[in-house]
Amino acid sequence: MRSEGERMLGGLLGASHLAAIEDLPVLVAEYAKPVGFCQTMIYVVDLQQQYLVPLPGQHDAVGESLRPIRIDSTLAGRAYRNVEVVQARYVVEAEAEGEPAQPAEEGRRRLWVPLLDGTERVGMLAVTVPAADDDIDWRVKQLASLVSLLMISKRNFSDTYASLVRAESMTLSAEVLWNLMPSGSFANDKVVVGAALEPAYEVGGDVYDFALAGDTLHLSIFDAMGHDTSAGLTATIAVGACRNNRLRGTGLLAASEAIDEAIAEQFGATRFATGILADLNLKTGELTWVNRGHHPPLVIRRGRRVATLESVPSPPMGFRLGLSAGLEHYQLERGDRLLFYTDGIIEAQSPEGEVFGLERFIDFVVRREADGMSGPETLRRLIQSILEHQHGRLQDDATVLSVEWRGEKEQRLTM
């Protein structure tokens, strides 16, 4: 005989096949009710990871439409930041924090539960459940996991979702690049990858990419000349040529030359992109890379920078100047963190002319690591800090890609 939990999850899964993302709140509420769950509410995270935004058509217990919730100053935000289930306060406290007011009921709990796609934090589920019980808590997490999968399966076909996660209009270049890049978080038992990029709505020529092939993690980061649509096209060509050659088994050096040729063919040597193409052997920790005119990667080990991976850089891609150096190699140790970045990170200037700088960048990452913060959350806060440094307006694209090898921290990214 199927348990109530199985009927909840199985029923929701079956009903979801012909549902749109707008239908999920009603379906979740319907199938969660028989197990004693009520007042279910679904939120998605906005593009800049500053707000949790409710799916449309949802209301709190007093009939008010739900409002966005700040990530950096609320209990719901704490659950998001720390990837943990948090018991919410009720009524007065909730209203003060901008969260929907819910009447307290004897023996019941109001929970905020992260919605995860792998280790990508896609939003939050709010739900009222019966009193503490191991079986109840297990069901809550299973429900959140299924809701996450359903949201992910439907968001690529939903303009509603795309509109919800945007706080402002997006440039054409940003539209193309965000649809090109992978999500900013991935982890398995060997590696944790995080990435962040700003300005989210006006990004011009920065782009990152990563993908797994067996025990090899392929990594790349590019910074295309300019901040216009042509810069976005240059970055798009760089990523497309990189992926095309990678999937054909082309080595790093030849792949960088193929990118060089593709950009030059399109723009006649008037546009270029700097970048790094790298492979990390997840078994051994050996990093192999080629640098095409880009800032060298950094290695953080046990709370300090131990290496700047300097090399003789080859020319940027797009000029057909060929290679001036070969492949570079570095042996990581367990727990090492690699940082790839673009100049917008370290050259960010305040209105008073103060540069954010390399040392402040490194110090920020090291301090958050010492606090036990996960890699993706560290990058989220780093980008917020850089935005604050420039009073919310960046002069250049700022991108960072973080890779932790064998750090045994992947459990921090799941519940």
HELIX and SHEET records of a PDB file:
HELIX    1   1 GLU A    4  SER A   16  1                                  13    
HELIX    2   2 ILE A   21  ASP A   23  5                                   3    
HELIX    3   3 LEU A   24  ALA A   32  1                                   9    
HELIX    4   4 LYS A   33  VAL A   35  5                                   3    
HELIX    5   5 LEU A   75  ASN A   82  1                                   8    
HELIX    6   6 VAL A   92  ALA A   96  1                                   5    
HELIX    7   7 ASP A  134  ARG A  155  1                                  22    
HELIX    8   8 ASP A  159  LEU A  164  1                                   6    
HELIX    9   9 LEU A  172  TRP A  178  1                                   7    
HELIX   10  10 THR A  229  LEU A  247  1                                  19    
HELIX   11  11 LEU A  252  PHE A  267  1                                  16    
HELIX   12  12 ASP A  343  ILE A  346  1                                   4    
HELIX   13  13 LEU A  358  ALA A  370  1                                  13    
HELIX   14  14 GLY A  375  HIS A  389  1                                  15    
HELIX   15  15 GLU A  410  LEU A  413  5                                   4    
SHEET    1   A 6 ILE A  69  ARG A  70  0                                        
SHEET    2   A 6 TYR A  51  PRO A  54 -1                                        
SHEET    3   A 6 CYS A  38  VAL A  45 -1                                        
SHEET    4   A 6 GLU A 120  VAL A 129 -1                                        
SHEET    5   A 6 ARG A 109  ASP A 117 -1                                        
SHEET    6   A 6 VAL A  86  GLN A  87 -1                                        
SHEET    1   B 6 SER A 185  ALA A 187  0                                        
SHEET    2   B 6 VAL A 191  GLU A 198 -1                                        
SHEET    3   B 6 ALA A 398  TRP A 405 -1                                        
SHEET    4   B 6 ARG A 337  TYR A 341 -1                                        
SHEET    5   B 6 LEU A 298  ARG A 301 -1                                        
SHEET    6   B 6 ARG A 304  THR A 308 -1                                        
SHEET    1   C 5 ASP A 206  ALA A 213  0                                        
SHEET    2   C 5 THR A 216  ALA A 224 -1                                        
SHEET    3   C 5 ALA A 273  ASN A 281 -1                                        
SHEET    4   C 5 GLU A 286  ARG A 292 -1                                        
SHEET    5   C 5 GLU A 328  GLN A 331 -1                                        
END                                                                             
